[in-house]
Amino acid sequence: MTFLQPFILFALPLIALPILIHLINQNRHRTIPWAATMFLLQAKRMARGMARLRYILIMLARMLAVAGLIFAISRPMSGGWLGLTTSGAPELTVVILDRSVSMEEQDPGTGRSKRETAIEKLSSVLKDLGRNTRIVLFDSATGDRHDLASSDALTELPETAATATAADIPALLQEATEYILTNEAGRTDVWICSDLRQSDWNPSGGRWEAVREQLRKRDGVRLYLLAYQDLAPDNLCVSVSGVHRRETIEGAELVMDLKLTRSSPTSDPLRVPVTFVIGGARSTVDLELTGSQLVRNGHTIPIDRESKRGWGRVELPRDANSSDNVFDFVYAEPAVQRTVIVSDDLQVAELLRLAAATPSDRSLIYEAQVVPSSQAAVIEWDKTALVLWQAPLATDVVAKQLESFVEQGGCAMFFPPESPDDQQLFGTRWGQWKEPDGSDHFALSRWRTDADLLSNTLSGTPLPVGQLITYRTCDVQNEQATVLAQLEKGPPLILRATTDQGAAWFCTTLPTTECSNFVSNGITFYVMIQRAVARGAAALGEARQHDCGTLKASIAETWTPLDEFSDTVLLSQRTLNSGLYETPEASFALNRPLTEDGVEVLSDGTLEQVLNGLNYTRIDDKAGSTMALASEIWRTFLILMVLALMAEALLCVPEKAPPAAEEKPKKREPQIQTTPFPKKVSMMKT
């Protein structure tokens, strides 16, 4: 139980007021001995037990009435999350809202999503806290801070609406922590509303240690985790990749890789109707799903030969989460999968060129060019999908060109030079080369299989990442990066720097036999390079695919919607929601990040490690739940006070003496009058 007016509780000693009045009233009368009270005292002793019990009950009723009044005025609140705290309303309330796709999972009974349920309940709690609490919102879609005028704004702002983005919880919590420290707020409550998806929390990321260290030093900060970790077992999601147009003898067709994922596996075959919408024309194909995934590589759809550029969509029937039932795409003449290798080491450059130029899709054109580091400034950035950089990190003009290239959706992968320096790029710098202690190689301890370069294949088959062996590795420094593969007793093997768009990876070893077995165990290395090329090429040509939340809102201001669904999206929210758009130069398809299709949820042990040492309370809730997080219960104490006063009044009613038994009149006998002898009267003390 907590109290919104806790200072009223200082009046609790007034509960003893009835006892004090009783003692004063008892000492107010002086006792005078009187002989005639002898028999009265004897009768009183016979009824003393019942009278004392009644007096005690009256006293307790009066004390209970005073206590009920005090507690009612202090405005008590009750709820499972409040625990045993007795503090008042906080000076600052920070709300970290997860607006990712997985938070749109709905309760089938009420139709309310996890996000909507969290917002409604949190708004109700903040409204009860009163107007003295400042409310600040950090939403996962934009990462920006929003100062709220009242708790009602949580349900009204577009910054709390549904999106097709992913979430970066550690980055949001770091932003919130810096804001708290900068403003030096007093008592602060931090509410994290999330479904605990592993891809959104990134428990192995480097930010968590810094966040924990900052929050431990700050007194008066308490975390409340409003968790929605339950999964709908029958939810389906669909995605397509590698969409491109190709000519055939009969005409033309679209080629794509199709993937269906179910949140829980099914043992019996499940028929799933999949609808393809190509330029407004609809067709449905029934596919059979067994287990948790269905992958169809090279699925083809005939199109008109004259259709050189267009758009399409794949749809599933409505289920618990309609946000992952649709995937948009655009098509045009495929862009050249062009890679530029920047290196002064001919051996390393040739190995990188072979991995990038060997086609994984025979219908696409692959090119790979090697340039020395001194000529990096002449790279045709607007025609390049991937830059493989094995040289000292770029400076000055070339560094700005690289940053602009990645900002526009390009991809870059950096390998350590033989002589690292202190130059920094994308928040990352190289350290010194290391060799294993007590062994001939570094072994991998963990790697991410849910997303990015080392993720499982479309069919769910893992890459043989565990077979990679590293003989030499270069230390790397970037506390904000996401680790994709970690060496045991060594630095990360592969990490991804934080970027707004595109991607920048850092690999801490080289593909030479002196440094690793990347070439002899070439599957992982080849797939890694090819995935980087495909991601960079998706932002080239006339058909461009982007993840929602990776583009700035200003970029989409001149876009023209291609379908009626995209036309309904607010201009400021275009880059945060799925949609189809075009400009005279290109067509754009925006979709949810595929990491949102993962169903891995943080375990209790992992969550304890992530929030280790922090003062936090976890509240498990469900989508559509109507149970309030907390509510004022002062009415209960008022009712208790009234009942106590009524009981006191009943106990104070005097008992009615029982009527005397009627006696039959006795026959009066004649009496003889005598003169009594005087008796000796003695005064007795009472």
LOSEMI-791303 format. One line per 2 residues: for each residue y negated, x negated, z negated of C-alpha. Coordinates in Angstrom, 3 decimals. Last residue first. Example, Ala and Ser with C-alpha at 12.3 -4.5 7.8 and 13.67 -1.06 7.14 Angstrom:
2
1.060 -13.670 -7.140 | 4.500 -12.300 -7.800
***
This chain:
686
-1.231 15.848 -51.300 | -2.006 15.193 -54.883
-0.991 17.749 -57.418 | -3.317 19.278 -59.983
-1.394 20.653 -62.971 | -1.657 24.221 -64.338
-0.228 24.888 -67.757 | 0.746 28.511 -67.983
-1.017 31.357 -69.830 | 1.381 33.872 -71.280
1.595 37.003 -69.306 | 0.746 40.400 -70.851
3.443 42.782 -69.959 | 3.567 45.830 -67.743
7.005 47.377 -67.417 | 7.876 48.199 -63.885
9.273 51.451 -62.501 | 11.398 50.873 -59.466
10.138 51.239 -55.970 | 12.887 52.026 -53.535
12.799 49.421 -50.865 | 11.091 49.862 -47.583
13.279 48.719 -44.720 | 12.214 45.403 -43.359
10.724 44.737 -39.962 | 11.274 41.201 -38.753
8.104 39.235 -38.405 | 6.841 38.695 -34.822
7.229 35.143 -33.438 | 4.029 33.106 -33.507
2.516 32.559 -30.054 | 2.388 28.905 -29.030
-1.021 27.535 -28.298 | -1.813 26.702 -24.596
-2.527 22.959 -24.434 | 0.710 22.153 -22.607
-0.144 24.549 -19.817 | -3.582 23.015 -19.349
-2.171 19.483 -19.261 | 0.372 20.518 -16.623
-2.402 22.017 -14.505 | -4.462 18.862 -14.874
-1.508 16.703 -13.807 | -0.833 18.930 -10.813
-4.458 18.628 -9.735 | -4.364 14.824 -10.087
-1.154 14.567 -8.054 | -2.711 16.718 -5.342
-5.668 14.340 -5.293 | -3.277 11.378 -5.122
-1.490 12.837 -2.111 | -4.793 13.561 -0.436
-5.679 9.872 -0.727 | -2.725 9.032 1.545
-4.508 7.330 4.445 | -2.160 6.478 7.295
-0.312 3.438 8.612 | 1.845 2.476 11.580
2.233 6.120 12.508 | 5.635 7.387 13.645
5.315 9.045 17.041 | 7.527 6.577 18.929
7.111 6.772 22.704 | 8.139 3.171 23.265
9.774 1.708 20.188 | 8.485 -0.212 17.181
9.436 -3.290 15.205 | 6.640 -4.483 12.917
6.598 -8.191 12.087 | 4.267 -9.526 9.421
2.692 -12.964 9.652 | 1.434 -15.776 7.448
2.209 -18.818 9.579 | 4.505 -21.665 8.530
6.869 -21.293 11.468 | 5.582 -18.853 14.071
7.523 -20.347 17.017 | 10.454 -21.396 14.849
10.756 -17.955 13.292 | 10.567 -16.387 16.740
13.404 -18.610 17.911 | 15.560 -17.540 14.966
14.867 -13.859 15.512 | 15.818 -14.160 19.176
13.135 -14.014 21.847 | 14.058 -11.611 24.628
15.726 -12.504 27.939 | 15.435 -9.607 30.383
14.006 -11.454 33.383 | 12.367 -9.337 36.066
8.921 -10.340 34.778 | 9.567 -13.918 35.938
9.388 -12.522 39.464 | 5.610 -12.416 39.214
4.438 -8.892 40.101 | 3.361 -8.347 43.685
0.315 -8.781 45.900 | 0.722 -8.660 49.675
-2.081 -10.023 51.830 | -2.733 -9.828 55.571
-4.703 -12.509 57.400 | -7.806 -13.520 59.395
-9.458 -10.169 60.141 | -8.876 -9.219 56.496
-5.940 -7.308 55.086 | -4.606 -5.580 52.018
-1.332 -4.394 50.466 | -1.003 -3.755 46.753
0.517 -4.610 43.410 | -1.977 -4.765 40.584
-4.055 -7.480 38.915 | -5.801 -8.782 42.056
-7.062 -5.314 42.838 | -8.375 -4.501 39.355
-12.108 -5.065 39.910 | -12.015 -3.002 43.112
-10.230 -0.145 41.371 | -6.854 0.703 42.882
-6.619 4.012 44.758 | -6.743 2.417 48.226
-3.719 0.278 47.419 | -1.594 3.394 47.054
-2.902 4.954 50.260 | -1.882 2.019 52.426
-3.443 -1.015 54.141 | -6.409 -1.551 51.827
-9.302 -3.599 53.288 | -10.213 -6.840 51.513
-13.830 -7.895 51.105 | -13.914 -7.731 47.297
-10.465 -9.297 46.967 | -11.664 -12.863 46.399
-14.098 -11.776 43.666 | -11.226 -10.702 41.410
-9.905 -14.255 41.183 | -6.318 -14.751 42.253
-3.273 -15.597 40.108 | -3.042 -12.312 38.220
-0.713 -10.629 40.669 | 1.520 -13.077 42.482
0.558 -13.814 46.059 | 2.211 -13.421 49.461
0.334 -14.313 52.627 | 0.930 -13.172 56.199
-1.546 -14.651 58.721 | -0.618 -18.251 58.056
-0.548 -20.025 54.717 | -0.261 -18.879 51.087
3.499 -18.292 51.324 | 3.790 -21.827 52.719
3.070 -23.283 49.286 | 5.868 -21.332 47.652
8.284 -22.168 50.442 | 7.523 -25.909 50.211
8.007 -25.932 46.417 | 11.288 -24.089 46.798
12.420 -26.624 49.364 | 11.585 -29.558 47.073
13.555 -28.130 44.139 | 16.459 -27.112 46.347
16.732 -30.685 47.692 | 16.556 -32.283 44.226
19.117 -29.904 42.750 | 21.566 -30.338 45.606
21.129 -34.097 46.007 | 23.358 -35.407 43.257
23.606 -38.784 45.035 | 19.902 -38.548 45.894
18.538 -37.420 42.524 | 20.761 -39.934 40.701
17.800 -41.464 38.915 | 15.472 -44.481 38.521
17.163 -47.465 40.159 | 18.920 -45.219 42.695
15.564 -43.998 43.985 | 14.558 -40.343 43.607
11.710 -41.221 41.222 | 11.128 -40.196 37.595
8.573 -38.230 35.577 | 8.264 -35.227 37.904
4.873 -33.504 37.636 | 4.283 -30.069 39.134
1.029 -28.501 40.343 | 1.173 -24.879 41.454
-0.904 -22.428 43.473 | -3.417 -20.333 41.607
-5.201 -20.504 38.261 | -3.485 -23.736 37.277
-1.722 -24.949 34.119 | 0.410 -27.984 34.814
4.099 -27.590 35.518 | 6.610 -29.942 33.919
9.647 -31.870 35.101 | 11.613 -34.594 33.281
9.875 -34.050 29.969 | 9.591 -37.180 27.807
12.554 -38.881 26.141 | 15.113 -38.611 23.394
16.928 -35.924 25.395 | 15.027 -35.213 28.571
13.297 -31.862 28.937 | 13.239 -29.708 32.080
10.736 -27.001 33.042 | 8.109 -27.862 30.435
4.975 -25.758 30.759 | 1.773 -27.773 30.470
-0.963 -27.382 27.849 | -0.137 -30.494 25.819
-0.314 -32.746 28.867 | 0.726 -36.396 28.599
3.463 -37.969 30.709 | 5.805 -40.879 29.957
7.507 -42.433 32.947 | 11.260 -42.336 33.254
13.982 -44.814 34.079 | 17.731 -44.256 34.257
17.671 -40.469 34.692 | 20.873 -38.520 35.265
21.039 -35.043 36.786 | 24.396 -33.350 36.305
22.921 -30.682 34.002 | 20.781 -29.426 36.863
23.824 -28.248 38.815 | 21.907 -25.118 39.932
22.881 -21.878 38.248 | 24.505 -19.032 40.214
22.642 -15.762 39.687 | 23.069 -14.550 43.257
19.405 -15.245 44.004 | 19.890 -18.809 42.773
19.225 -19.804 39.192 | 15.880 -21.292 38.282
15.111 -24.994 38.565 | 11.877 -24.802 40.580
10.287 -21.824 38.843 | 11.947 -19.039 36.882
14.743 -17.968 34.544 | 16.784 -21.174 34.510
14.498 -23.292 32.375 | 15.817 -26.683 31.275
17.354 -28.227 28.160 | 18.673 -31.518 26.752
18.911 -33.565 29.951 | 20.470 -36.977 29.524
18.574 -40.256 29.702 | 20.523 -43.259 30.927
22.174 -46.579 30.030 | 22.322 -45.924 26.309
21.164 -47.415 23.023 | 17.497 -46.850 23.782
16.746 -45.360 27.193 | 14.132 -46.994 29.450
10.465 -46.088 29.544 | 7.593 -46.433 32.014
4.151 -46.059 30.525 | 1.887 -43.005 30.397
0.755 -40.801 33.262 | -2.074 -38.320 32.899
-2.253 -34.539 33.016 | -5.105 -32.025 32.654
-4.847 -31.117 36.314 | -5.617 -34.768 37.113
-6.226 -37.652 34.700 | -6.665 -41.368 35.455
-5.535 -43.718 32.706 | -3.403 -45.946 34.956
0.250 -46.008 35.995 | 1.719 -49.088 37.719
4.880 -48.130 39.640 | 3.413 -44.760 40.466
4.793 -41.594 38.862 | 5.707 -38.590 41.049
3.353 -35.659 41.605 | 4.188 -32.325 43.208
1.462 -30.276 44.862 | 1.355 -26.642 45.936
-1.282 -24.681 47.837 | -2.677 -21.341 46.707
-6.426 -21.774 47.210 | -6.900 -23.399 43.789
-4.142 -25.875 44.668 | -6.110 -27.141 47.661
-9.387 -27.070 45.707 | -7.847 -29.272 43.015
-6.480 -31.649 45.640 | -9.815 -31.851 47.429
-11.598 -32.509 44.132 | -9.183 -35.354 43.379
-9.682 -36.709 46.907 | -13.458 -36.799 46.440
-13.493 -38.591 43.076 | -10.082 -39.778 41.908
-6.461 -39.319 42.911 | -3.588 -40.117 40.570
-1.931 -43.452 41.271 | 0.699 -43.006 43.994
3.695 -40.787 44.653 | 2.116 -37.493 45.737
4.194 -34.832 47.480 | 1.724 -32.329 48.953
3.055 -28.926 49.924 | 2.009 -26.091 52.267
-0.441 -27.948 54.505 | -2.472 -26.360 57.297
-5.684 -25.745 55.315 | -5.421 -29.184 53.674
-5.459 -31.183 56.878 | -5.158 -34.547 55.121
-7.975 -36.993 56.004 | -8.846 -37.824 52.358
-5.324 -39.102 51.697 | -5.868 -42.134 53.941
-5.893 -44.844 51.247 | -2.858 -43.249 49.571
-0.724 -43.984 52.620 | 0.355 -41.051 54.807
3.824 -39.636 55.419 | 4.190 -36.398 57.398
6.824 -33.682 57.042 | 7.262 -30.705 59.365
9.528 -27.684 59.141 | 9.613 -24.787 61.622
11.365 -21.622 60.508 | 14.345 -19.753 61.991
16.745 -22.476 60.849 | 16.052 -21.730 57.201
16.813 -24.561 54.737 | 15.249 -27.060 57.114
15.475 -30.816 56.422 | 11.826 -31.925 56.504
11.094 -31.787 52.767 | 14.199 -33.578 51.446
14.114 -36.173 54.240 | 10.409 -36.858 53.705
10.864 -37.379 49.955 | 13.583 -39.971 50.563
11.441 -41.669 53.221 | 8.378 -41.837 50.967
10.373 -43.342 48.091 | 11.645 -46.144 50.318
8.297 -46.734 52.020 | 6.382 -47.111 48.742
2.669 -46.593 49.494 | 2.965 -42.851 48.997
1.292 -39.581 49.973 | 3.881 -37.235 51.470
2.439 -34.269 53.419 | 4.610 -31.181 53.833
4.331 -28.457 56.487 | 6.473 -25.331 56.530
4.807 -23.989 59.681 | 3.635 -20.428 59.193
5.793 -17.554 60.364 | 4.299 -15.170 62.949
3.382 -12.145 60.929 | 4.751 -10.220 57.973
3.468 -8.498 54.877 | 5.377 -7.588 51.736
5.338 -5.079 48.900 | 7.941 -4.692 46.142
8.473 -1.407 44.322 | 10.788 -0.441 41.453
9.306 -2.985 39.040 | 6.376 -0.806 37.952
8.556 2.315 37.743 | 10.037 1.226 34.440
12.553 3.614 32.877 | 13.745 4.866 36.288
12.288 6.131 39.571 | 14.400 5.559 42.656
13.974 2.145 44.320 | 11.390 1.089 46.905
10.931 -1.779 49.364 | 7.563 -2.031 51.108
6.185 -3.082 54.459 | 3.254 -4.609 56.267
2.271 -5.661 59.759 | 1.702 -8.457 62.257
3.279 -9.144 65.612 | 4.480 -5.622 66.257
4.817 -5.696 70.036 | 8.547 -6.336 69.799
8.970 -3.193 67.727 | 10.921 -3.631 64.522
14.599 -3.924 63.603 | 15.320 -4.580 59.885
17.437 -7.570 58.898 | 18.926 -8.646 55.557
19.304 -12.418 55.613 | 20.633 -12.737 52.078
21.763 -9.639 50.209 | 21.882 -10.181 46.475
23.062 -7.613 43.925 | 22.743 -8.324 40.240
23.866 -7.011 36.840 | 27.532 -6.273 37.394
28.420 -4.260 40.442 | 25.767 -2.781 42.719
26.584 -0.839 45.883 | 23.808 -0.381 48.420
22.762 2.848 50.099 | 20.152 2.289 52.833
17.068 4.448 53.289 | 14.522 4.439 56.132
10.796 5.146 56.075 | 8.113 4.589 58.724
4.655 3.940 57.192 | 4.201 0.424 58.596
7.722 -0.484 57.532 | 8.903 1.416 54.433
12.400 0.452 53.307 | 14.156 2.717 50.794
17.064 1.490 48.675 | 19.573 4.098 47.443
21.662 2.525 44.663 | 25.358 3.310 44.289
26.787 1.788 41.113 | 30.223 0.193 41.125
31.807 0.397 37.662 | 31.501 -2.523 35.247
27.756 -2.259 34.837 | 25.617 -5.140 33.658
22.475 -4.570 31.586 | 18.868 -4.894 32.765
19.896 -4.334 36.381 | 18.659 -6.657 39.146
18.466 -5.985 42.880 | 17.694 -8.820 45.307
16.877 -8.764 49.025 | 16.430 -11.861 51.208
14.393 -11.080 54.286 | 14.497 -11.078 58.084
12.327 -8.721 60.106 | 13.371 -7.926 63.627
12.269 -8.261 67.229 | 13.360 -7.038 70.630
16.891 -6.581 71.967 | 17.461 -10.266 72.651
15.893 -11.221 69.337 | 12.503 -12.556 68.215
11.825 -13.373 64.590 | 9.565 -12.055 61.849
9.483 -13.435 58.341 | 10.177 -12.347 54.772
11.514 -15.211 52.661 | 11.640 -13.162 49.498
12.368 -9.602 48.420 | 12.359 -8.022 44.981
13.884 -5.004 43.278 | 14.124 -3.853 39.672
16.595 -1.550 37.957 | 16.516 -0.184 34.403
19.836 1.160 33.109 | 19.993 -0.564 29.711
16.399 0.263 28.713 | 15.450 -2.709 26.577
14.304 -2.762 22.948 | 11.903 -5.610 22.128
8.770 -3.621 21.404 | 7.114 -5.795 18.751
3.829 -5.253 16.894 | 3.338 -8.713 15.416
0.710 -8.742 12.668 | -0.844 -12.111 11.918
-2.946 -12.877 8.838 | -5.981 -15.122 8.661
-7.745 -15.491 5.302 | -7.494 -19.255 5.107
-7.592 -21.395 8.244 | -5.745 -24.704 8.066
-2.395 -23.121 8.882 | -3.969 -21.389 11.885
-5.034 -24.645 13.517 | -1.676 -26.388 13.077
0.265 -23.383 14.297 | -1.859 -23.120 17.439
-1.517 -26.850 18.213 | 2.262 -26.697 17.785
2.502 -23.607 19.946 | 0.595 -25.008 22.907
3.282 -27.448 24.117 | 5.613 -24.859 25.537
9.220 -24.507 24.329 | 8.720 -20.942 23.089
7.400 -19.732 26.482 | 6.144 -16.394 25.078
5.831 -14.539 28.390 | 9.081 -15.841 29.919
10.925 -15.168 26.666 | 9.964 -11.512 26.605
8.830 -10.588 23.101 | 7.801 -6.987 23.964
4.197 -7.621 22.941 | 1.294 -6.370 20.835
-0.118 -9.271 18.804 | -2.567 -8.148 16.095
-4.684 -10.803 14.386 | -6.317 -9.769 11.108
-9.235 -11.842 9.878 | -10.745 -12.309 6.407
-13.960 -14.207 6.833 | -15.080 -15.271 10.286
-16.009 -18.874 11.015 | -17.208 -17.929 14.518
-15.843 -21.099 16.116 | -12.608 -21.046 14.136
-11.869 -17.428 15.014 | -12.728 -17.977 18.699
-10.532 -21.078 18.844 | -7.668 -19.112 17.354
-8.091 -16.272 19.856 | -8.012 -18.683 22.793
-4.894 -20.352 21.365 | -3.267 -16.958 20.863
-3.968 -16.081 24.486 | -2.514 -19.367 25.750
0.581 -18.948 23.562 | 1.074 -15.362 24.832
0.950 -16.122 28.561 | 1.602 -12.753 30.160
2.814 -11.678 33.612 | 0.919 -9.393 35.961
1.545 -6.020 37.601 | -1.084 -4.236 35.506
-1.340 -1.194 33.231 | -4.625 -0.392 31.539
-6.134 -2.208 28.541 | -8.899 -4.000 30.462
-9.710 -0.676 32.194 | -11.230 0.341 28.833
-10.631 3.843 27.460 | -7.670 3.650 25.067
-8.785 0.475 23.332 | -12.394 1.679 23.453
-11.587 4.239 20.754 | -11.370 1.392 18.221
-15.115 0.960 18.399 | -17.796 -1.155 20.063
-15.221 -3.568 21.432 | -15.996 -7.206 22.206
-13.853 -8.322 25.154 | -12.438 -11.837 25.478
-10.898 -12.910 28.776 | -7.279 -13.819 29.517
-7.472 -11.601 32.600 | -4.036 -9.973 32.544
-3.021 -10.974 29.012 | -5.806 -9.106 27.251
-7.869 -10.606 24.417 | -9.677 -7.873 22.474
-12.225 -8.289 19.672 | -12.868 -5.700 16.964
-15.508 -6.158 14.257 | -14.630 -4.335 11.024
-17.371 -2.595 9.063 | -16.939 0.597 11.059
-13.919 1.912 9.202 | -10.361 0.661 8.726
-9.018 4.108 9.575 | -10.151 3.715 13.192
-8.346 0.376 13.397 | -5.046 2.026 12.469
-5.462 4.843 14.995 | -6.394 2.423 17.780
-3.326 0.325 16.953 | -1.077 3.345 17.252
-2.537 4.484 20.558 | -2.597 0.984 22.067
0.988 0.180 21.063 | 2.330 3.444 22.463
0.458 2.978 25.733 | 1.791 -0.557 26.163
5.368 0.422 25.349 | 5.179 3.239 27.866
4.904 6.947 27.093 | 6.997 9.364 29.172
7.809 11.341 26.022 | 11.560 11.792 26.366
12.394 9.040 28.854 | 10.534 6.389 26.786
8.785 4.131 29.240 | 8.932 0.469 30.292
5.383 -0.498 31.235 | 5.406 -3.492 28.840
7.756 -5.297 31.271 | 4.974 -5.463 33.852
2.667 -7.510 31.642 | -0.302 -6.074 29.762
0.431 -7.882 26.467 | -2.519 -7.173 24.194
-3.874 -9.714 21.709 | -6.113 -7.757 19.312
-8.410 -9.667 16.945 | -9.744 -7.827 13.892
-12.688 -9.350 12.038 | -14.158 -8.601 8.595
-10.859 -7.217 7.380 | -10.610 -3.861 5.520
-9.536 -4.220 1.922 | -6.800 -6.289 0.320
-3.963 -4.874 -1.716 | -1.046 -6.366 0.184
2.421 -5.279 -0.832 | 3.766 -4.465 2.595
1.196 -3.063 4.986 | 3.518 -3.067 7.981
5.709 -0.245 6.660 | 2.753 2.075 6.132
0.504 3.433 3.415 | -3.235 3.557 3.056
-5.192 4.102 -0.152 | -8.776 5.398 -0.056
-10.207 3.951 -3.331 | -11.500 7.438 -4.270
-7.946 8.850 -4.256 | -6.648 5.997 -6.449
-9.329 6.596 -9.078 | -8.792 10.372 -9.126
-5.031 10.032 -9.406 | -5.386 7.560 -12.293
-7.651 9.963 -14.221 | -5.196 12.821 -13.703
-2.249 10.644 -14.735 | -4.020 9.688 -17.966
-4.629 13.377 -18.761 | -1.016 14.260 -18.023
0.220 11.355 -20.139 | -1.865 12.482 -23.130
-0.634 16.079 -22.838 | 2.953 14.826 -22.656
2.453 12.675 -25.759 | 0.924 15.581 -27.700
3.855 17.800 -26.743 | 6.368 15.189 -27.910
4.492 14.843 -31.206 | 4.540 18.593 -31.726
8.262 18.835 -31.084 | 9.079 16.099 -33.606
6.555 17.243 -36.314 | 7.939 20.806 -36.639
9.829 20.323 -39.991 | 7.186 17.927 -41.268
4.598 20.653 -40.759 | 6.499 23.056 -43.045
6.492 20.530 -45.891 | 2.863 19.813 -45.288
2.058 23.520 -45.534 | 4.015 23.833 -48.819
1.975 21.138 -50.481 | -1.284 22.281 -48.947
-2.196 24.392 -52.033 | -2.611 21.290 -54.140
-5.474 19.874 -52.140 | -6.218 16.216 -51.432
-9.179 15.765 -49.077 | -8.629 13.882 -45.759
-11.790 12.943 -43.832 | -12.048 14.002 -40.121
-13.445 11.732 -37.255 | -10.575 9.270 -37.307
-8.342 11.459 -35.120 | -11.145 12.224 -32.659
-11.806 8.539 -32.071 | -8.124 7.838 -31.566
-7.755 10.742 -29.154 | -10.831 9.739 -27.181
-9.445 6.216 -26.779 | -6.082 7.529 -25.636
-7.763 9.796 -23.093 | -9.827 6.818 -21.796
-6.813 4.548 -21.204 | -6.807 5.408 -17.481
-10.376 4.083 -17.451 | -8.791 0.627 -17.186
-8.249 1.464 -13.472 | -11.983 1.301 -12.732
-11.643 -2.111 -11.066 | -9.584 -0.244 -8.486
-12.809 1.088 -6.979 | -13.394 -2.414 -5.557
-10.425 -1.838 -3.230 | -12.256 0.641 -0.985
-10.006 0.575 2.124 | -6.936 0.209 -0.054
-3.501 -1.178 0.809 | 0.000 0.000 0.000
***
